[in-house]
């Protein structure tokens, strides 16, 4: 069920006319430069305390977009302002205020969740005892038993590893959370655990969440508003109910196909 729209209307994320092009050389002597525009002028905003879902098929540009917001890529045009900071000038300050979870989170897999999370806490400048206590609380709420806290991560399931990635992103209790397909490939129980936790986090902490996903049910459950991204452009935006009304259907996936002319293939990695 979609959460309530926040009463406050202060903007946490403002994206205007965002563009990104990738160039690669081709031909026998690599003398031909081919341009591929991943983002062709995307604009949207996210209110403080809101969960905003971005849906798009492979190659739509949504992973490129979230990498720009995460300060991992630099845009080729347009502006981004988050939590009052403009990119790229304010990226140092922003990194202290946001957490990011991707579909391919990296760890030192020979080490335990405790060791990985305490290392991350050091990078954030957190006090180890307080960081460990918070990590334990989050892991337990996500359904990981405390006895597994010292097991090597390589012995854990994909679902458990993703829960550890979420815990790492939340160690600093960030006001902004960027989630790039956080539940892709998870079993139904792990997916439900993560979704419930995100709902609780939003309600208890007022966290602003930007979510990219292939899962229509997940987007409809978690998002106040949803943007449909196709061929590097935002082609439709609104609540799930609004989008279905625009498309004249009772199904969000059907609405996506009608409004974008695309289909989403689940559990596939996006190339752009």
Order of alpha helices (4+ residues) and beta strands (2+ residues): beta-beta-beta-alpha-beta-beta-alpha-beta-alpha-alpha-alpha-beta-alpha-beta-alpha-beta-beta-alpha-alpha
